[in-house]
Amino acid sequence: MPGLDLDQLRTFAAVLDAGSLTAAAPVVHLSQSAVSEQIRKLEERAGQALLMRSKTGVHATPAGLRLQAHAMRILALADEALRDLQGVALHGELRLALTDYFRPRDIAALLRRLGQQYPQVRLHVAILNSGEIESAYARGQYDLGLTMHVRTAGALRLPGTVVRREPLWWMAAEGMCLDRGASLPLLVLPESCALRQFTEAVLARRGRAHRVAHVASGVAGLQLALAAGLGVACLNESALAPGVARLQGMGLPALPQAQFCLLPARATETEFVARARRIVAQALA
């Protein structure tokens, strides 16, 4: 049985990164019609729709999200195989800052795999909130920074390259029931957290009564508070933890997607960091 085509996977990944077929075309050096044809053939091969078109661009279907994760790993391995055959090694120290919302259950395994693939790279990793990462990156304290932003209609263009998109969910302890008329017990991070600001703003716009029931210092603390039944939180899909479930209905407003972005390259970025940027973007997708 024929397998997946690497060029089609690259085009698919570029479309999701750019947010539209038009924007992806120059990235993969194809015309828009050629990009459309690549996506059509990939969907035909997959046997299901991978992208949803809308006025704001394109978004991955559930099947598309699954394929996106596979595609980034496949493309990373293909690039690594070529570098190995060409005798191109990666040496140096890399300072990486990640938002703690990013795939909290998987990040240790992802970093371990990076270390195994590139044993001559000394990796320094910090877990911070997005605001801290952006400030520290601007001061030159990190070589790469991965931040989270909420994708809303009319939002400004996001900084850097989108490496992953996830839906936001309302979450609570498994089996937790809420009274629709009661004030929502909200679990949040400190006030500087952009997701907390968004959550409180969207509840206020919908007129949903709420109160801050608990403030955690990080996502791990928020997950524990959720599992303990202390309240409700808005978190990205990959932050769903044991003992916690998606909370649907209950008069809660619909939520958009979260996007994880590698901050844009500096004009002074070295070739080592530029190469590491491409590798990290593929590894973290």
C-alpha positions as CSV (number, residue, x, y, z in Angstrom):
1,M,0.0,0.0,0.0
2,P,1.5,3.4,-1.0
3,G,2.5,5.6,1.9
4,L,2.2,9.3,2.6
5,D,4.0,11.7,0.3
6,L,6.6,13.9,2.0
7,D,6.0,16.9,-0.3
8,Q,2.3,16.7,0.5
9,L,3.0,16.5,4.2
10,R,5.3,19.6,4.0
11,T,2.6,21.5,2.1
12,F,0.0,20.4,4.7
13,A,2.2,21.5,7.6
14,A,3.0,24.9,5.8
15,V,-0.7,25.6,5.3
16,L,-1.5,25.0,9.0
17,D,1.5,27.1,10.0
18,A,0.6,30.0,7.6
19,G,-3.2,29.8,8.3
20,S,-4.2,29.8,4.6
21,L,-3.3,28.2,1.3
22,T,-2.4,31.5,-0.2
23,A,0.1,32.4,2.6
24,A,1.6,28.9,2.4
25,A,2.3,28.9,-1.3
26,P,5.5,31.0,-1.3
27,V,6.8,29.1,1.7
28,V,6.7,25.8,-0.2
29,H,7.6,27.5,-3.6
30,L,4.3,26.5,-5.3
31,S,1.4,28.3,-6.8
32,Q,-1.9,28.5,-4.8
33,S,-3.5,26.0,-7.3
34,A,-0.6,23.6,-6.8
35,V,-1.0,23.9,-3.0
36,S,-4.7,23.1,-3.3
37,E,-3.9,20.1,-5.5
38,Q,-1.4,18.8,-2.9
39,I,-3.9,19.1,-0.1
40,R,-6.6,17.4,-2.3
41,K,-4.4,14.5,-3.0
42,L,-3.4,14.2,0.7
43,E,-7.0,14.2,1.8
44,E,-7.8,11.6,-0.9
45,R,-5.0,9.4,0.4
46,A,-6.1,9.9,4.0
47,G,-9.7,9.1,3.0
48,Q,-11.1,12.1,5.0
49,A,-11.1,15.8,5.3
50,L,-8.0,17.3,6.9
51,L,-8.8,21.0,6.7
52,M,-11.8,23.2,7.3
53,R,-12.0,26.4,5.2
54,S,-13.6,29.6,6.7
55,K,-13.4,33.3,6.1
56,T,-10.6,33.6,8.6
57,G,-8.4,30.9,6.9
58,V,-8.0,27.2,7.3
59,H,-8.1,25.0,10.5
60,A,-7.3,21.4,11.0
61,T,-10.2,18.9,11.4
62,P,-9.8,16.4,14.2
63,A,-8.2,14.0,11.7
64,G,-6.0,16.9,10.5
65,L,-4.7,17.6,14.0
66,R,-3.7,13.9,14.4
67,L,-2.0,13.9,11.0
68,Q,-0.2,17.2,11.8
69,A,1.4,15.6,14.9
70,H,2.5,12.6,12.7
71,A,3.6,14.9,9.9
72,M,6.0,17.0,12.0
73,R,7.7,13.8,13.4
74,I,8.0,12.3,9.9
75,L,9.4,15.4,8.4
76,A,11.8,15.9,11.3
77,L,13.1,12.3,10.8
78,A,13.4,12.8,7.1
79,D,15.5,16.0,7.6
80,E,17.6,14.2,10.3
81,A,18.3,11.3,7.9
82,L,19.5,13.7,5.2
83,R,21.7,15.6,7.6
84,D,23.2,12.3,8.8
85,L,23.9,11.1,5.3
86,Q,25.5,14.4,4.5
87,G,27.6,14.3,7.6
88,V,26.1,17.5,9.0
89,A,26.3,17.6,12.9
90,L,24.8,20.1,15.3
91,H,27.1,21.3,18.1
92,G,26.7,24.0,20.7
93,E,24.6,25.3,23.7
94,L,21.0,26.2,23.2
95,R,18.9,28.2,25.7
96,L,15.3,27.4,25.3
97,A,12.3,28.9,27.2
98,L,8.9,27.2,27.1
99,T,5.5,28.2,28.3
100,D,4.3,25.7,31.0
101,Y,1.0,25.3,29.1
102,F,2.8,23.5,26.3
103,R,2.1,19.7,26.3
104,P,2.9,19.3,30.1
105,R,2.5,15.5,30.0
106,D,4.7,15.1,26.9
107,I,7.4,17.7,27.2
108,A,9.9,15.6,29.2
109,A,9.8,12.9,26.5
110,L,10.1,15.4,23.7
111,L,13.2,17.0,25.3
112,R,14.7,13.6,25.9
113,R,14.2,12.6,22.3
114,L,15.9,15.9,21.2
115,G,18.8,15.0,23.5
116,Q,19.1,11.6,22.0
117,Q,19.0,12.8,18.4
118,Y,21.5,15.6,19.1
119,P,23.9,14.5,21.8
120,Q,26.4,17.2,21.0
121,V,23.9,20.0,21.8
122,R,23.8,21.1,25.4
123,L,20.2,22.1,26.1
124,H,19.3,24.6,28.8
125,V,15.5,24.7,29.3
126,A,13.4,27.2,31.4
127,I,9.6,26.9,32.0
128,L,8.1,30.3,32.3
129,N,4.8,32.2,31.4
130,S,4.5,33.7,28.0
131,G,5.0,37.3,29.1
132,E,8.2,36.4,30.9
133,I,9.5,34.5,27.9
134,E,8.9,37.4,25.5
135,S,10.6,39.9,27.8
136,A,13.6,37.6,28.5
137,Y,13.9,36.8,24.8
138,A,13.9,40.5,23.9
139,R,16.8,41.0,26.3
140,G,18.7,38.1,24.7
141,Q,18.5,35.7,27.6
142,Y,17.3,32.9,25.5
143,D,18.0,31.6,22.0
144,L,14.5,30.3,21.4
145,G,11.2,31.0,23.1
146,L,7.9,29.2,22.8
147,T,4.8,31.2,23.9
148,M,1.1,30.6,23.9
149,H,-1.5,32.9,22.4
150,V,-5.3,32.7,22.2
151,R,-6.6,32.8,18.7
152,T,-9.5,35.2,18.5
153,A,-11.3,36.9,15.6
154,G,-9.6,40.2,14.6
155,A,-6.5,39.4,16.6
156,L,-3.2,40.9,15.5
157,R,-0.8,38.6,13.6
158,L,1.0,36.3,16.1
159,P,4.7,36.8,16.8
160,G,6.9,34.2,15.2
161,T,6.1,30.7,13.8
162,V,3.0,28.7,14.9
163,V,4.2,25.2,15.7
164,R,1.0,23.8,17.2
165,R,-2.6,24.6,17.6
166,E,-5.0,23.2,20.3
167,P,-8.6,23.9,21.3
168,L,-9.2,25.5,24.7
169,W,-11.5,23.6,27.0
170,W,-13.4,24.3,30.2
171,M,-12.1,21.6,32.7
172,A,-13.1,20.4,36.1
173,A,-12.7,17.3,38.3
174,E,-14.2,14.1,36.9
175,G,-17.9,13.9,37.9
176,M,-18.1,17.5,39.1
177,C,-21.5,19.1,38.7
178,L,-22.2,22.8,38.7
179,D,-25.3,24.8,39.4
180,R,-26.1,26.9,36.4
181,G,-27.2,29.8,38.5
182,A,-24.3,29.7,41.0
183,S,-21.1,31.8,40.7
184,L,-18.5,29.9,38.8
185,P,-15.5,28.9,41.1
186,L,-12.6,29.8,38.8
187,L,-9.1,28.4,39.1
188,V,-6.5,30.6,37.6
189,L,-2.8,31.5,37.4
190,P,-1.6,35.0,38.6
191,E,-3.0,38.1,37.1
192,S,-0.1,38.5,34.7
193,C,-1.2,35.3,32.9
194,A,-2.7,36.2,29.5
195,L,-5.0,33.1,29.5
196,R,-6.4,34.2,32.9
197,Q,-7.1,37.7,31.5
198,F,-8.8,36.2,28.5
199,T,-10.9,33.8,30.6
200,E,-12.2,36.5,32.9
201,A,-12.9,38.8,30.0
202,V,-15.0,36.2,28.1
203,L,-17.0,35.3,31.2
204,A,-17.7,39.0,31.9
205,R,-18.8,39.5,28.2
206,R,-21.2,36.6,28.5
207,G,-22.5,37.9,31.9
208,R,-21.5,34.6,33.6
209,A,-21.1,35.2,37.3
210,H,-17.7,33.9,38.5
211,R,-15.3,34.3,41.4
212,V,-11.6,33.4,41.8
213,A,-11.6,30.3,44.0
214,H,-7.9,29.5,43.8
215,V,-4.7,31.0,42.3
216,A,-2.0,28.5,41.4
217,S,1.6,29.4,40.6
218,G,1.8,27.2,37.5
219,V,-0.1,24.8,35.3
220,A,1.0,21.8,37.4
221,G,-0.6,23.5,40.5
222,L,-3.7,24.3,38.4
223,Q,-4.0,20.6,37.4
224,L,-3.8,19.5,41.0
225,A,-6.5,22.1,42.1
226,L,-8.7,20.8,39.3
227,A,-8.3,17.2,40.2
228,A,-9.1,18.1,43.9
229,G,-12.4,19.5,42.8
230,L,-11.6,23.1,43.9
231,G,-13.3,24.6,40.8
232,V,-13.2,25.1,37.0
233,A,-10.4,26.3,34.7
234,C,-9.9,27.2,31.1
235,L,-6.9,25.2,29.7
236,N,-5.5,24.0,26.4
237,E,-6.3,20.4,25.3
238,S,-2.9,18.9,26.1
239,A,-3.1,20.2,29.7
240,L,-5.9,17.7,30.5
241,A,-4.6,15.7,33.4
242,P,-5.6,12.5,35.3
243,G,-8.7,13.1,37.4
244,V,-9.7,16.0,35.2
245,A,-12.4,16.0,32.5
246,R,-13.7,18.4,29.9
247,L,-16.7,20.3,31.2
248,Q,-19.4,20.9,28.6
249,G,-22.6,22.9,28.7
250,M,-23.4,24.5,32.1
251,G,-23.9,27.8,30.3
252,L,-20.2,28.2,29.7
253,P,-19.2,30.2,26.6
254,A,-17.5,28.6,23.6
255,L,-13.7,28.9,23.5
256,P,-11.3,29.5,20.6
257,Q,-8.0,27.8,19.9
258,A,-4.7,28.3,21.6
259,Q,-1.6,28.7,19.4
260,F,2.0,28.0,20.4
261,C,4.5,30.2,18.6
262,L,8.3,30.2,18.4
263,L,9.3,33.8,18.7
264,P,10.8,35.3,15.5
265,A,14.5,35.1,14.8
266,R,16.7,38.0,15.6
267,A,18.7,39.7,12.9
268,T,21.9,38.5,14.7
269,E,20.8,34.9,15.0
270,T,23.7,32.5,14.4
271,E,23.6,29.6,11.9
272,F,23.6,27.2,14.8
273,V,20.5,28.7,16.4
274,A,18.8,29.0,13.0
275,R,19.3,25.3,12.4
276,A,18.2,24.5,16.0
277,R,15.1,26.6,15.4
278,R,14.0,24.4,12.5
279,I,14.7,21.2,14.5
280,V,12.9,22.4,17.6
281,A,9.9,23.6,15.7
282,Q,9.5,20.1,14.1
283,A,10.2,18.3,17.3
284,L,7.7,20.2,19.4
285,A,4.8,20.1,17.0
